[in-house]
Amino acid sequence: MTDKTKTCLSVLFFASMFILPLVGLAIGWIGWDFRTGAIVALITFAVLFLLAGILLATVKELSWIAVDLPFLFGFIYSILPDFLPGPVDDTVVFVAGALLTFALWLRKQPETPKWIVFPLLASSLYTLVGSFIPGPVDELLVTAIGTGTAIYGASRQLRSGSESQSRKDVIEGEFKGQE
């Protein structure tokens, strides 16, 4: 199976996570009771998420779109109306998508600093505690974490890029001077 086919199938599985659990809930509820329908819906959701993640994990040449898919679908799930009351399901899906994206990102770009996972998890957990923090304080906190991480990461990237460029110039200059 080609990488493009795997990526397209993972998109199909991620998109199906929003529809098929509702179908499973309806069938279980109509055929038996609500509890059975809810269990069928949760199992369907988990299986589709795992299948999509496994397909993305087996892609050999990852594109940036393939890397970002789990995070994007986790984000979309968290902003849609709640299937289950409370923020727990949103948090679990968002964190799982963020961690899968982080793992794929590390595979695509191994030199990515590992500390990035901490602000990523902190912003993911916002879906759990954000509703308990009053007023604009929670949005300000998440914006500060995200902005600080972006500025720090960009400054490290610029610094390492300029250092590698200066090293490249020095090495080229040394070889040119010896000829």
OpenMM code with the backbone's topology and positions (N, CA, C; nanometers):
from openmm import Vec3, app, unit

residues = "MET THR ASP LYS THR LYS THR CYS LEU SER VAL LEU PHE PHE ALA SER MET PHE ILE LEU PRO LEU VAL GLY LEU ALA ILE GLY TRP ILE GLY TRP ASP PHE ARG THR GLY ALA ILE VAL ALA LEU ILE THR PHE ALA VAL LEU PHE LEU LEU ALA GLY ILE LEU LEU ALA THR VAL LYS GLU LEU SER TRP ILE ALA VAL ASP LEU PRO PHE LEU PHE GLY PHE ILE TYR SER ILE LEU PRO ASP PHE LEU PRO GLY PRO VAL ASP ASP THR VAL VAL PHE VAL ALA GLY ALA LEU LEU THR PHE ALA LEU TRP LEU ARG LYS GLN PRO GLU THR PRO LYS TRP ILE VAL PHE PRO LEU LEU ALA SER SER LEU TYR THR LEU VAL GLY SER PHE ILE PRO GLY PRO VAL ASP GLU LEU LEU VAL THR ALA ILE GLY THR GLY THR ALA ILE TYR GLY ALA SER ARG GLN LEU ARG SER GLY SER GLU SER GLN SER ARG LYS ASP VAL ILE GLU GLY GLU PHE LYS GLY GLN GLU".split()
positions = [
    Vec3(0.0845, -0.1170, 0.0000),
    Vec3(0.0000, 0.0000, 0.0000),
    Vec3(0.0898, 0.1242, 0.0000),
    Vec3(0.0588, 0.2204, -0.0845),
    Vec3(0.1417, 0.3402, -0.0949),
    Vec3(0.1170, 0.4342, 0.0226),
    Vec3(0.2109, 0.5256, 0.0427),
    Vec3(0.1965, 0.6233, 0.1504),
    Vec3(0.0736, 0.7115, 0.1299),
    Vec3(0.0466, 0.7471, 0.0056),
    Vec3(-0.0700, 0.8313, -0.0236),
    Vec3(-0.1990, 0.7576, 0.0121),
    Vec3(-0.2055, 0.6292, -0.0196),
    Vec3(-0.3243, 0.5499, 0.0123),
    Vec3(-0.3419, 0.5394, 0.1635),
    Vec3(-0.2322, 0.5174, 0.2353),
    Vec3(-0.2398, 0.5084, 0.3813),
    Vec3(-0.2879, 0.6398, 0.4418),
    Vec3(-0.2373, 0.7515, 0.3889),
    Vec3(-0.2785, 0.8817, 0.4398),
    Vec3(-0.4262, 0.9066, 0.4111),
    Vec3(-0.4710, 0.8738, 0.2909),
    Vec3(-0.6131, 0.8925, 0.2560),
    Vec3(-0.7029, 0.8039, 0.3421),
    Vec3(-0.6611, 0.6801, 0.3660),
    Vec3(-0.7402, 0.5923, 0.4525),
    Vec3(-0.7444, 0.6439, 0.5963),
    Vec3(-0.6337, 0.6995, 0.6432),
    Vec3(-0.6351, 0.7538, 0.7787),
    Vec3(-0.7284, 0.8745, 0.7880),
    Vec3(-0.7330, 0.9570, 0.6833),
    Vec3(-0.8283, 1.0688, 0.6812),
    Vec3(-0.9710, 1.0140, 0.6847),
    Vec3(-0.9969, 0.9090, 0.6080),
    Vec3(-1.1294, 0.8472, 0.6076),
    Vec3(-1.1650, 0.7936, 0.7464),
    Vec3(-1.0703, 0.7271, 0.8131),
    Vec3(-1.0970, 0.6753, 0.9476),
    Vec3(-1.1176, 0.7887, 1.0481),
    Vec3(-1.0355, 0.8938, 1.0374),
    Vec3(-1.0535, 1.0076, 1.1280),
    Vec3(-1.1900, 1.0730, 1.1063),
    Vec3(-1.2300, 1.0911, 0.9807),
    Vec3(-1.3606, 1.1508, 0.9518),
    Vec3(-1.4742, 1.0595, 0.9982),
    Vec3(-1.4548, 0.9289, 0.9851),
    Vec3(-1.5570, 0.8331, 1.0287),
    Vec3(-1.5752, 0.8341, 1.1799),
    Vec3(-1.4738, 0.8813, 1.2541),
    Vec3(-1.4851, 0.8896, 1.3998),
    Vec3(-1.5991, 0.9802, 1.4425),
    Vec3(-1.6407, 1.0721, 1.3561),
    Vec3(-1.7477, 1.1642, 1.3915),
    Vec3(-1.8859, 1.1098, 1.3563),
    Vec3(-1.8936, 1.0118, 1.2672),
    Vec3(-2.0226, 0.9631, 1.2182),
    Vec3(-2.0551, 0.8232, 1.2710),
    Vec3(-1.9642, 0.7288, 1.2545),
    Vec3(-1.9936, 0.5895, 1.2893),
    Vec3(-2.0232, 0.5657, 1.4375),
    Vec3(-1.9586, 0.6346, 1.5315),
    Vec3(-2.0000, 0.6146, 1.6715),
    Vec3(-2.1455, 0.6547, 1.6969),
    Vec3(-2.1915, 0.7574, 1.6280),
    Vec3(-2.3319, 0.7967, 1.6439),
    Vec3(-2.4246, 0.6887, 1.5890),
    Vec3(-2.3852, 0.6273, 1.4790),
    Vec3(-2.4626, 0.5166, 1.4230),
    Vec3(-2.4635, 0.3995, 1.5210),
    Vec3(-2.3475, 0.3669, 1.5780),
    Vec3(-2.3389, 0.2599, 1.6771),
    Vec3(-2.4228, 0.2900, 1.8004),
    Vec3(-2.4228, 0.4160, 1.8446),
    Vec3(-2.5055, 0.4558, 1.9583),
    Vec3(-2.6531, 0.4342, 1.9272),
    Vec3(-2.6945, 0.4777, 1.8091),
    Vec3(-2.8358, 0.4640, 1.7711),
    Vec3(-2.8769, 0.3169, 1.7615),
    Vec3(-2.7938, 0.2356, 1.6974),
    Vec3(-2.8269, 0.0930, 1.6824),
    Vec3(-2.8314, 0.0240, 1.8191),
    Vec3(-2.7329, 0.0505, 1.9035),
    Vec3(-2.7313, -0.0099, 2.0365),
    Vec3(-2.8467, 0.0356, 2.1233),
    Vec3(-2.8822, 0.1616, 2.1132),
    Vec3(-2.9902, 0.2177, 2.1944),
    Vec3(-3.1251, 0.1622, 2.1488),
    Vec3(-3.1450, 0.1586, 2.0165),
    Vec3(-3.2716, 0.1079, 1.9637),
    Vec3(-3.2832, -0.0432, 1.9879),
    Vec3(-3.1755, -0.1175, 1.9653),
    Vec3(-3.1798, -0.2626, 1.9776),
    Vec3(-3.1782, -0.3118, 2.1203),
    Vec3(-3.1076, -0.2428, 2.2114),
    Vec3(-3.0952, -0.2901, 2.3486),
    Vec3(-3.1271, -0.1772, 2.4449),
    Vec3(-3.0256, -0.1057, 2.4896),
    Vec3(-3.0481, 0.0075, 2.5786),
    Vec3(-2.9396, 0.1121, 2.5552),
    Vec3(-2.9517, 0.2245, 2.6247),
    Vec3(-2.8575, 0.3344, 2.6030),
    Vec3(-2.7150, 0.2949, 2.6392),
    Vec3(-2.6990, 0.2204, 2.7486),
    Vec3(-2.5643, 0.1810, 2.7923),
    Vec3(-2.4939, 0.0991, 2.6846),
    Vec3(-2.5639, 0.0048, 2.6246),
    Vec3(-2.5059, -0.0766, 2.5180),
    Vec3(-2.4677, 0.0117, 2.3994),
    Vec3(-2.5545, 0.1039, 2.3631),
    Vec3(-2.5247, 0.1958, 2.2535),
    Vec3(-2.4024, 0.2815, 2.2815),
    Vec3(-2.3897, 0.3285, 2.4069),
    Vec3(-2.2742, 0.4117, 2.4427),
    Vec3(-2.1448, 0.3309, 2.4371),
    Vec3(-2.1503, 0.2064, 2.4820),
    Vec3(-2.0311, 0.1213, 2.4767),
    Vec3(-1.9911, 0.0947, 2.3319),
    Vec3(-2.0891, 0.0648, 2.2474),
    Vec3(-2.0613, 0.0420, 2.1047),
    Vec3(-2.0007, 0.1676, 2.0427),
    Vec3(-2.0547, 0.2842, 2.0776),
    Vec3(-2.0032, 0.4098, 2.0227),
    Vec3(-1.8593, 0.4342, 2.0662),
    Vec3(-1.8284, 0.4112, 2.1943),
    Vec3(-1.6916, 0.4327, 2.2434),
    Vec3(-1.5931, 0.3353, 2.1794),
    Vec3(-1.6326, 0.2103, 2.1667),
    Vec3(-1.5445, 0.1116, 2.1046),
    Vec3(-1.5218, 0.1460, 1.9572),
    Vec3(-1.6279, 0.1856, 1.8879),
    Vec3(-1.6148, 0.2239, 1.7467),
    Vec3(-1.5201, 0.3421, 1.7317),
    Vec3(-1.5358, 0.4413, 1.8178),
    Vec3(-1.4497, 0.5595, 1.8132),
    Vec3(-1.3043, 0.5205, 1.8376),
    Vec3(-1.2787, 0.4399, 1.9413),
    Vec3(-1.1418, 0.4009, 1.9746),
    Vec3(-1.0782, 0.3189, 1.8634),
    Vec3(-1.1535, 0.2260, 1.8053),
    Vec3(-1.0983, 0.1425, 1.6980),
    Vec3(-1.0635, 0.2278, 1.5765),
    Vec3(-1.1515, 0.3203, 1.5397),
    Vec3(-1.1234, 0.4064, 1.4240),
    Vec3(-1.0018, 0.4957, 1.4500),
    Vec3(-0.9908, 0.5493, 1.5719),
    Vec3(-0.8757, 0.6328, 1.6055),
    Vec3(-0.7467, 0.5509, 1.5992),
    Vec3(-0.7492, 0.4313, 1.6545),
    Vec3(-0.6302, 0.3454, 1.6514),
    Vec3(-0.5928, 0.3049, 1.5088),
    Vec3(-0.6915, 0.2686, 1.4271),
    Vec3(-0.6621, 0.2321, 1.2884),
    Vec3(-0.6004, 0.3488, 1.2121),
    Vec3(-0.6554, 0.4682, 1.2310),
    Vec3(-0.5995, 0.5862, 1.1638),
    Vec3(-0.4573, 0.6128, 1.2113),
    Vec3(-0.4339, 0.6000, 1.3422),
    Vec3(-0.2999, 0.6213, 1.3957),
    Vec3(-0.2007, 0.5176, 1.3465),
    Vec3(-0.2422, 0.3906, 1.3412),
    Vec3(-0.1542, 0.2844, 1.2918),
    Vec3(-0.1198, 0.3068, 1.1455),
    Vec3(-0.2185, 0.3462, 1.0665),
    Vec3(-0.1898, 0.3741, 0.9252),
    Vec3(-0.0885, 0.4870, 0.9103),
    Vec3(-0.1047, 0.5935, 0.9895),
    Vec3(-0.0091, 0.7042, 0.9812),
    Vec3(0.1290, 0.6620, 1.0309),
    Vec3(0.1325, 0.5755, 1.1299),
    Vec3(0.2620, 0.5296, 1.1828),
    Vec3(0.3373, 0.4434, 1.0818),
    Vec3(0.2661, 0.3812, 0.9883),
    Vec3(0.3322, 0.2962, 0.8892),
    Vec3(0.3694, 0.3705, 0.7613),
    Vec3(0.3362, 0.4984, 0.7519),
    Vec3(0.3749, 0.5769, 0.6352),
    Vec3(0.5263, 0.5959, 0.6384),
    Vec3(0.5925, 0.5655, 0.5270),
    Vec3(0.7389, 0.5730, 0.5232),
    Vec3(0.7891, 0.7160, 0.5070),
    Vec3(0.7377, 0.7881, 0.4094),
    Vec3(0.7771, 0.9272, 0.3844),
    Vec3(0.6631, 1.0180, 0.4297),
    Vec3(0.6722, 1.0667, 0.5533),
    Vec3(0.5649, 1.1478, 0.6095),
    Vec3(0.5627, 1.2872, 0.5477),
    Vec3(0.4445, 1.3328, 0.5116),
    Vec3(0.4269, 1.4725, 0.4712),
    Vec3(0.3843, 1.5506, 0.5949),
    Vec3(0.3925, 1.6828, 0.5868),
    Vec3(0.3518, 1.7642, 0.7008),
    Vec3(0.2021, 1.7523, 0.7250),
    Vec3(0.1261, 1.7299, 0.6200),
    Vec3(-0.0183, 1.7117, 0.6367),
    Vec3(-0.0454, 1.5834, 0.7148),
    Vec3(0.0247, 1.4751, 0.6806),
    Vec3(0.0063, 1.3490, 0.7516),
    Vec3(0.0468, 1.3626, 0.8983),
    Vec3(0.1506, 1.4384, 0.9247),
    Vec3(0.1961, 1.4576, 1.0626),
    Vec3(0.0914, 1.5344, 1.1432),
    Vec3(0.0290, 1.6335, 1.0832),
    Vec3(-0.0647, 1.7197, 1.1550),
    Vec3(-0.2066, 1.6651, 1.1647),
    Vec3(-0.2390, 1.5613, 1.0905),
    Vec3(-0.3768, 1.5099, 1.0894),
    Vec3(-0.4317, 1.4730, 1.2274),
    Vec3(-0.3607, 1.3964, 1.3101),
    Vec3(-0.4190, 1.3604, 1.4406),
    Vec3(-0.4505, 1.4824, 1.5266),
    Vec3(-0.3611, 1.5813, 1.5265),
    Vec3(-0.3855, 1.7016, 1.6055),
    Vec3(-0.5058, 1.7784, 1.5519),
    Vec3(-0.5144, 1.7903, 1.4194),
    Vec3(-0.6266, 1.8641, 1.3608),
    Vec3(-0.7602, 1.7979, 1.3903),
    Vec3(-0.7674, 1.6651, 1.3773),
    Vec3(-0.8926, 1.5972, 1.4065),
    Vec3(-0.9237, 1.5985, 1.5555),
    Vec3(-0.8230, 1.5932, 1.6407),
    Vec3(-0.8462, 1.6088, 1.7844),
    Vec3(-0.8983, 1.7470, 1.8174),
    Vec3(-0.8449, 1.8478, 1.7500),
    Vec3(-0.8917, 1.9852, 1.7698),
    Vec3(-1.0362, 2.0003, 1.7220),
    Vec3(-1.0657, 1.9468, 1.6047),
    Vec3(-1.2029, 1.9548, 1.5523),
    Vec3(-1.2998, 1.8859, 1.6481),
    Vec3(-1.2622, 1.7691, 1.6994),
    Vec3(-1.3484, 1.6978, 1.7935),
    Vec3(-1.3733, 1.7820, 1.9178),
    Vec3(-1.2707, 1.8503, 1.9667),
    Vec3(-1.2862, 1.9254, 2.0915),
    Vec3(-1.3725, 2.0507, 2.0749),
    Vec3(-1.3840, 2.1049, 1.9538),
    Vec3(-1.4673, 2.2240, 1.9373),
    Vec3(-1.6093, 2.1914, 1.8918),
    Vec3(-1.6338, 2.0665, 1.8512),
    Vec3(-1.7691, 2.0264, 1.8149),
    Vec3(-1.8544, 2.0140, 1.9409),
    Vec3(-1.9873, 2.0155, 1.9253),
    Vec3(-2.0726, 1.9959, 2.0439),
    Vec3(-2.0408, 1.8641, 2.1126),
    Vec3(-2.0535, 1.8632, 2.2427),
    Vec3(-2.0144, 1.7467, 2.3230),
    Vec3(-2.1023, 1.6259, 2.2963),
    Vec3(-2.0359, 1.5120, 2.2710),
    Vec3(-2.1042, 1.3839, 2.2610),
    Vec3(-2.1326, 1.3337, 2.4022),
    Vec3(-2.0336, 1.3481, 2.4885),
    Vec3(-2.0487, 1.3134, 2.6296),
    Vec3(-2.0425, 1.4427, 2.7101),
    Vec3(-2.1276, 1.4564, 2.8102),
    Vec3(-2.1217, 1.5787, 2.8910),
    Vec3(-1.9901, 1.5877, 2.9676),
    Vec3(-1.9380, 1.7079, 2.9761),
    Vec3(-1.8124, 1.7294, 3.0466),
    Vec3(-1.6956, 1.7354, 2.9502),
    Vec3(-1.5825, 1.7831, 2.9998),
    Vec3(-1.4662, 1.8023, 2.9124),
    Vec3(-1.3731, 1.6824, 2.9019),
    Vec3(-1.4023, 1.5712, 2.9683),
    Vec3(-1.3074, 1.4603, 2.9734),
    Vec3(-1.2845, 1.3987, 2.8357),
    Vec3(-1.3910, 1.3734, 2.7598),
    Vec3(-1.3733, 1.3113, 2.6283),
    Vec3(-1.2972, 1.4035, 2.5341),
    Vec3(-1.3259, 1.5341, 2.5406),
    Vec3(-1.2518, 1.6294, 2.4573),
    Vec3(-1.1027, 1.6270, 2.4913),
    Vec3(-1.0718, 1.6229, 2.6204),
    Vec3(-0.9328, 1.6226, 2.6639),
    Vec3(-0.8606, 1.4967, 2.6178),
    Vec3(-0.9248, 1.3823, 2.6334),
    Vec3(-0.8608, 1.2564, 2.5953),
    Vec3(-0.8314, 1.2547, 2.4456),
    Vec3(-0.9286, 1.2943, 2.3641),
    Vec3(-0.9095, 1.2924, 2.2189),
    Vec3(-0.8046, 1.3959, 2.1777),
    Vec3(-0.8095, 1.5139, 2.2376),
    Vec3(-0.7143, 1.6195, 2.2034),
    Vec3(-0.5724, 1.5795, 2.2415),
    Vec3(-0.5545, 1.5236, 2.3623),
    Vec3(-0.4214, 1.4813, 2.4075),
    Vec3(-0.3707, 1.3660, 2.3222),
    Vec3(-0.4577, 1.2699, 2.2908),
    Vec3(-0.4159, 1.1567, 2.2075),
    Vec3(-0.3727, 1.2050, 2.0690),
    Vec3(-0.4486, 1.2977, 2.0102),
    Vec3(-0.4109, 1.3532, 1.8807),
    Vec3(-0.2802, 1.4307, 1.8878),
    Vec3(-0.2632, 1.5077, 1.9951),
    Vec3(-0.1398, 1.5852, 2.0109),
    Vec3(-0.0186, 1.4938, 2.0290),
    Vec3(-0.0332, 1.3879, 2.1083),
    Vec3(0.0787, 1.2961, 2.1293),
    Vec3(0.1126, 1.2179, 2.0026),
    Vec3(0.0107, 1.1771, 1.9277),
    Vec3(0.0371, 1.1070, 1.8021),
    Vec3(0.1062, 1.2003, 1.7028),
    Vec3(0.0622, 1.3243, 1.6964),
    Vec3(0.1286, 1.4216, 1.6094),
    Vec3(0.2725, 1.4432, 1.6535),
    Vec3(0.2958, 1.4523, 1.7829),
    Vec3(0.4320, 1.4698, 1.8338),
    Vec3(0.5205, 1.3510, 1.7958),
    Vec3(0.4675, 1.2294, 1.8104),
    Vec3(0.5450, 1.1106, 1.7754),
    Vec3(0.5770, 1.1077, 1.6254),
    Vec3(0.4793, 1.1438, 1.5434),
    Vec3(0.5032, 1.1476, 1.3987),
    Vec3(0.6017, 1.2579, 1.3625),
    Vec3(0.5917, 1.3702, 1.4329),
    Vec3(0.6836, 1.4814, 1.4086),
    Vec3(0.8272, 1.4396, 1.4418),
    Vec3(0.8446, 1.3692, 1.5525),
    Vec3(0.9789, 1.3213, 1.5885),
    Vec3(1.0332, 1.2246, 1.4842),
    Vec3(0.9444, 1.1451, 1.4253),
    Vec3(0.9891, 1.0532, 1.3212),
    Vec3(1.0274, 1.1282, 1.1939),
    Vec3(0.9529, 1.2345, 1.1630),
    Vec3(0.9834, 1.3118, 1.0419),
    Vec3(1.1059, 1.3999, 1.0632),
    Vec3(1.1179, 1.4586, 1.1801),
    Vec3(1.2269, 1.5506, 1.2102),
    Vec3(1.2896, 1.5115, 1.3441),
    Vec3(1.3823, 1.4159, 1.3440),
    Vec3(1.4373, 1.3644, 1.4707),
    Vec3(1.5106, 1.4692, 1.5543),
    Vec3(1.5554, 1.5771, 1.4931),
    Vec3(1.6281, 1.6787, 1.5700),
    Vec3(1.5351, 1.7718, 1.6474),
    Vec3(1.4049, 1.7490, 1.6406),
    Vec3(1.3085, 1.8291, 1.7162),
    Vec3(1.3360, 1.8130, 1.8652),
    Vec3(1.3425, 1.9246, 1.9389),
    Vec3(1.3686, 1.9127, 2.0827),
    Vec3(1.2524, 1.8420, 2.1535),
    Vec3(1.2856, 1.7560, 2.2474),
    Vec3(1.1849, 1.6742, 2.3153),
    Vec3(1.1032, 1.7540, 2.4166),
    Vec3(1.1525, 1.8698, 2.4621),
    Vec3(1.0815, 1.9483, 2.5610),
    Vec3(0.9513, 2.0064, 2.5057),
    Vec3(0.9343, 2.0061, 2.3742),
    Vec3(0.8130, 2.0609, 2.3120),
    Vec3(0.6881, 1.9887, 2.3630),
    Vec3(0.7017, 1.8646, 2.4061),
    Vec3(0.5852, 1.7882, 2.4497),
    Vec3(0.5193, 1.8513, 2.5729),
    Vec3(0.5937, 1.9197, 2.6575),
    Vec3(0.5359, 1.9757, 2.7794),
    Vec3(0.4385, 2.0910, 2.7516),
    Vec3(0.4735, 2.1928, 2.6731),
    Vec3(0.3729, 2.2939, 2.6420),
    Vec3(0.2576, 2.2378, 2.5580),
    Vec3(0.2881, 2.1372, 2.4756),
    Vec3(0.1843, 2.0731, 2.3961),
    Vec3(0.0809, 2.0073, 2.4869),
    Vec3(0.1277, 1.9331, 2.5866),
    Vec3(0.0356, 1.8701, 2.6816),
    Vec3(-0.0356, 1.9731, 2.7683),
    Vec3(0.0366, 2.0786, 2.8072),
    Vec3(-0.0262, 2.1828, 2.8887),
    Vec3(-0.1399, 2.2505, 2.8125),
    Vec3(-0.1185, 2.2801, 2.6857),
    Vec3(-0.2260, 2.3425, 2.6086),
    Vec3(-0.3375, 2.2433, 2.5788),
    Vec3(-0.3042, 2.1138, 2.5707),
    Vec3(-0.4072, 2.0126, 2.5506),
    Vec3(-0.4938, 1.9972, 2.6748),
    Vec3(-0.4324, 2.0042, 2.7909),
    Vec3(-0.5082, 1.9908, 2.9148),
    Vec3(-0.5970, 2.1126, 2.9413),
    Vec3(-0.5777, 2.2178, 2.8645),
    Vec3(-0.6634, 2.3355, 2.8752),
    Vec3(-0.8097, 2.2981, 2.8542),
    Vec3(-0.8350, 2.2006, 2.7665),
    Vec3(-0.9743, 2.1612, 2.7425),
    Vec3(-1.0371, 2.1016, 2.8681),
    Vec3(-0.9555, 2.0507, 2.9597),
    Vec3(-1.0076, 1.9947, 3.0841),
    Vec3(-1.0319, 2.1018, 3.1892),
    Vec3(-0.9366, 2.1920, 3.2073),
    Vec3(-0.9470, 2.2898, 3.3157),
    Vec3(-0.9911, 2.4274, 3.2691),
    Vec3(-1.0003, 2.4498, 3.1395),
    Vec3(-1.0336, 2.5819, 3.0880),
    Vec3(-1.1687, 2.6332, 3.1312),
    Vec3(-1.2643, 2.5434, 3.1474),
    Vec3(-1.3979, 2.5887, 3.1857),
    Vec3(-1.4064, 2.6264, 3.3335),
    Vec3(-1.3086, 2.5869, 3.4137),
    Vec3(-1.3113, 2.6171, 3.5563),
    Vec3(-1.2415, 2.7485, 3.5896),
    Vec3(-1.1627, 2.8021, 3.4979),
    Vec3(-1.0914, 2.9275, 3.5213),
    Vec3(-1.1801, 3.0409, 3.4712),
    Vec3(-1.2109, 3.1383, 3.5566),
    Vec3(-1.3073, 3.2423, 3.5184),
    Vec3(-1.2482, 3.3465, 3.4237),
    Vec3(-1.3353, 3.4034, 3.3415),
    Vec3(-1.3009, 3.5160, 3.2569),
    Vec3(-1.1954, 3.4862, 3.1523),
    Vec3(-1.1243, 3.5912, 3.1102),
    Vec3(-1.0254, 3.5750, 3.0037),
    Vec3(-0.8896, 3.5244, 3.0526),
    Vec3(-0.8784, 3.4877, 3.1796),
    Vec3(-0.7504, 3.4452, 3.2346),
    Vec3(-0.7018, 3.3174, 3.1669),
    Vec3(-0.7931, 3.2227, 3.1417),
    Vec3(-0.7519, 3.0959, 3.0814),
    Vec3(-0.7005, 3.1149, 2.9396),
    Vec3(-0.7692, 3.1983, 2.8602),
    Vec3(-0.7216, 3.2241, 2.7242),
    Vec3(-0.5873, 3.2962, 2.7250),
    Vec3(-0.5701, 3.3882, 2.8199),
    Vec3(-0.4438, 3.4601, 2.8321),
    Vec3(-0.3304, 3.3640, 2.8681),
    Vec3(-0.3574, 3.2705, 2.9570),
    Vec3(-0.2566, 3.1734, 2.9983),
    Vec3(-0.2149, 3.0828, 2.8821),
    Vec3(-0.3118, 3.0307, 2.8080),
    Vec3(-0.2802, 2.9432, 2.6944),
    Vec3(-0.2076, 3.0206, 2.5849),
    Vec3(-0.2504, 3.1438, 2.5605),
    Vec3(-0.1834, 3.2268, 2.4602),
    Vec3(-0.0391, 3.2549, 2.5016),
    Vec3(-0.0171, 3.2812, 2.6289),
    Vec3(0.1192, 3.3074, 2.6771),
    Vec3(0.2067, 3.1835, 2.6621),
    Vec3(0.1540, 3.0664, 2.6957),
    Vec3(0.2313, 2.9419, 2.6813),
    Vec3(0.2642, 2.9170, 2.5349),
    Vec3(0.1644, 2.9299, 2.4484),
    Vec3(0.1866, 2.9066, 2.3056),
    Vec3(0.2826, 3.0063, 2.2435),
    Vec3(0.2663, 3.1339, 2.2790),
    Vec3(0.3538, 3.2368, 2.2248),
    Vec3(0.4966, 3.2200, 2.2756),
    Vec3(0.5107, 3.1920, 2.4044),
    Vec3(0.6445, 3.1708, 2.4596),
    Vec3(0.7152, 3.0524, 2.3961),
    Vec3(0.6416, 2.9455, 2.3744),
    Vec3(0.7000, 2.8284, 2.3093),
    Vec3(0.7410, 2.8593, 2.1665),
    Vec3(0.6549, 2.9307, 2.0951),
    Vec3(0.6863, 2.9652, 1.9558),
    Vec3(0.8083, 3.0567, 1.9471),
    Vec3(0.8153, 3.1562, 2.0338),
    Vec3(0.9290, 3.2487, 2.0318),
    Vec3(1.0579, 3.1760, 2.0683),
    Vec3(1.0527, 3.0931, 2.1729),
    Vec3(1.1718, 3.0189, 2.2142),
    Vec3(1.2171, 2.9233, 2.1041),
    Vec3(1.1227, 2.8506, 2.0455),
    Vec3(1.1574, 2.7568, 1.9383),
    Vec3(1.2131, 2.8271, 1.8160),
    Vec3(1.1524, 2.9405, 1.7789),
    Vec3(1.2017, 3.0147, 1.6631),
    Vec3(1.3409, 3.0716, 1.6892),
    Vec3(1.3636, 3.1226, 1.8098),
    Vec3(1.4967, 3.1781, 1.8399),
    Vec3(1.6029, 3.0682, 1.8383),
    Vec3(1.5686, 2.9498, 1.8899),
    Vec3(1.6642, 2.8372, 1.8847),
    Vec3(1.6911, 2.7956, 1.7412),
    Vec3(1.5873, 2.7940, 1.6598),
    Vec3(1.6026, 2.7548, 1.5193),
    Vec3(1.6886, 2.8567, 1.4449),
    Vec3(1.6630, 2.9852, 1.4681),
    Vec3(1.7423, 3.0893, 1.4015),
    Vec3(1.8882, 3.0824, 1.4471),
    Vec3(1.9063, 3.0609, 1.5775),
    Vec3(2.0419, 3.0525, 1.6311),
    Vec3(2.1160, 2.9326, 1.5734),
    Vec3(2.0514, 2.8176, 1.5703),
    Vec3(2.1183, 2.6988, 1.5181),
    Vec3(2.1386, 2.7102, 1.3673),
    Vec3(2.0459, 2.7748, 1.2981),
    Vec3(2.0622, 2.7954, 1.1541),
    Vec3(2.1778, 2.8873, 1.1223),
    Vec3(2.1938, 2.9966, 1.1986),
    Vec3(2.3047, 3.0885, 1.1729),
    Vec3(2.4381, 3.0258, 1.2123),
    Vec3(2.4394, 2.9438, 1.3199),
    Vec3(2.5634, 2.8770, 1.3592),
    Vec3(2.6065, 2.7754, 1.2549),
    Vec3(2.5103, 2.6994, 1.2018),
    Vec3(2.5479, 2.5997, 1.1010),
    Vec3(2.5925, 2.6686, 0.9723),
    Vec3(2.5327, 2.7830, 0.9393),
    Vec3(2.5739, 2.8560, 0.8201),
    Vec3(2.7152, 2.9115, 0.8393),
    Vec3(2.7452, 2.9660, 0.9595),
    Vec3(2.8795, 3.0209, 0.9820),
    Vec3(2.9836, 2.9086, 0.9827),
    Vec3(2.9493, 2.7909, 1.0366),
    Vec3(3.0416, 2.6780, 1.0340),
    Vec3(3.0662, 2.6336, 0.8910),
    Vec3(2.9626, 2.6342, 0.8091),
    Vec3(2.9762, 2.5938, 0.6694),
    Vec3(3.0710, 2.6898, 0.5967),
    Vec3(3.0547, 2.8205, 0.6230),
    Vec3(3.1401, 2.9192, 0.5588),
    Vec3(3.2857, 2.9033, 0.6034),
    Vec3(3.3073, 2.8763, 0.7320),
    Vec3(3.4436, 2.8605, 0.7831),
    Vec3(3.5093, 2.7398, 0.7182),
    Vec3(3.4367, 2.6301, 0.7099),
    Vec3(3.4949, 2.5091, 0.6508),
    Vec3(3.5270, 2.5323, 0.5043),
    Vec3(3.4362, 2.5963, 0.4323),
    Vec3(3.4633, 2.6246, 0.2911),
    Vec3(3.5822, 2.7199, 0.2760),
    Vec3(3.5898, 2.8193, 0.3655),
    Vec3(3.6997, 2.9136, 0.3592),
    Vec3(3.8330, 2.8473, 0.3896),
    Vec3(3.8327, 2.7532, 0.4838),
    Vec3(3.9575, 2.6837, 0.5167),
    Vec3(4.0069, 2.6021, 0.3988),
    Vec3(3.9171, 2.5343, 0.3305),
    Vec3(3.9589, 2.4534, 0.2175),
    Vec3(4.0020, 2.5405, 0.0993),
    Vec3(3.9373, 2.6558, 0.0818),
    Vec3(3.9749, 2.7431, -0.0298),
    Vec3(4.1112, 2.8067, -0.0043),
    Vec3(4.1410, 2.8359, 0.1224),
    Vec3(4.2689, 2.8977, 0.1544),
    Vec3(4.3855, 2.8011, 0.1390),
    Vec3(4.3623, 2.6720, 0.1468),
    Vec3(4.4701, 2.5744, 0.1376),
    Vec3(4.5017, 2.5352, -0.0056),
    Vec3(4.4150, 2.5699, -0.0991),
    Vec3(4.4384, 2.5286, -0.2386),
    Vec3(4.5484, 2.6044, -0.3048),
] * unit.nanometer
topology = app.Topology()
chain = topology.addChain("A")
for resn in residues:
    res = topology.addResidue(resn, chain)
    for name in ("N", "CA", "C"):
        topology.addAtom(name, app.Element.getBySymbol(name[0]), res)
